[in-house]
Amino acid sequence: MSLKVKFLEAGYCTHPEAIVIRDGRWKNTAFPSLFALIVHPQYGNILFDAGYSERFFQETKHFPFRLYALTTPVHFKKPEDSAVYKLRKQGIEAAEIKYIIISHFHADHIGGLLDFPNAQFICFNSAYQAVKNLRGISALKAGFLSGLLPTNFAERAIFAEDKLMISLPSKYAPFDKGIDLLGDGSLLAVELPGHATGQLGLFFCDADNQDYFLIADACWLSRAYQEFVLPHPITKLIFSNQQEYTDTLSKIHQLYKLNSYIKIIPTHCPNVFNQLSTQVNCYF
Ligand SMILES: [Zn+2]
């Protein structure tokens, strides 16, 4: 399958590194919010997540959501940092985006959804059901800002659970089953629970035969899956399930040990983003 992929950034937040990785420094570190543009020969332009948008600031103006902005200071230049603007710079208009695959419903992944009027949204229904009715403190705890979702989200949603579950190629072990999102074997979704309910991870292979595994927030820094290092215990407060988080990270660690040539892409790892943004430019 001749897929092409490009990784772009839509804003970033800052945090002490020791929060996201247990043996990290207490120094404030910038964590980019990465999204991927996947160009499919038949289905056209597909996004994996949509980054921050300036709506984050509107949605976090008042309490309790103000706490969200205070605990994860977001850096976002309006509008140049938005996914829609970054895509336009690549010659792609918002209306051309047919599908957006949503890893999970945290604000730094769904912030840009409202900018794409023709997109259908692909996600796990379990992820959507877990947040769709949350408001106030319970929404804040789940990192969910309901104003970032289009009002007709449910009509535009395609749920992964309704697609065919297939056996994955052995190169993706220990992940053995995945969901064939487009029915052609090109984009294979797996569940990566723990950070958020129904978090979606995506396997695919590009035109150069390079395998990718987009793991969203299953960990923040690649060193975490490479060396199997958990984040600071305080992150339990925002995780949907600590045990599932550990199990998911352990599985990704095993995949890395078995097949280190697969490019495993966490959304917020600065090192990975720096490598990718220079490396894949040749495609476009
Ligand atoms: Zn998240």
Residues whose N, C-alpha, C, O or C-beta is under 5 A from the ligand:
A	BS01	ZN	H106 D217
